[in-house]
Amino acid sequence: MPKSTEDTITSLIEFSNKRKVTITREEMLKIAHLVRIKLSDDEIKHYSRELTMLDWIHDILLSVNTDGVSPIRYGTIDKDVHVRDDVVNSRNIKEEILSNTRSEHGYFVVPKAIND
């Protein structure tokens, strides 16, 4: 059964007060290794709490009843979104672009980046 807004807010306040961390030190170190960063002990504690909060908020959002709610794109509910047509208005300027460069067979020539 979906939670009411009041229940969600109450749960958030209770969670913030308890601040039970469910992301372990080992998990935090694994995440840091995967993203190639080094974390101090204080940073590990801080980010463990933050990720725990995000995980909890994710679970709350999954429980929200969104039946009959249409998705919002590119703005707010109150505004109509002006979407312009995709119109190609450029001309073929390949020769003009290549005129200031060294080119072969209609392509840019660049220095070799990888040795054999």
Secondary structure as GFF3:
##gff-version 3
##sequence-region A 1 116
A	DSSP	alpha_helix	5	18	.	.	.	ID=ss1
A	DSSP	alpha_helix	25	34	.	.	.	ID=ss2
A	DSSP	alpha_helix	41	63	.	.	.	ID=ss3
A	DSSP	alpha_helix	94	98	.	.	.	ID=ss4
A	DSSP	beta_strand	103	104	.	.	.	ID=ss5
A	DSSP	beta_strand	107	108	.	.	.	ID=ss6
###
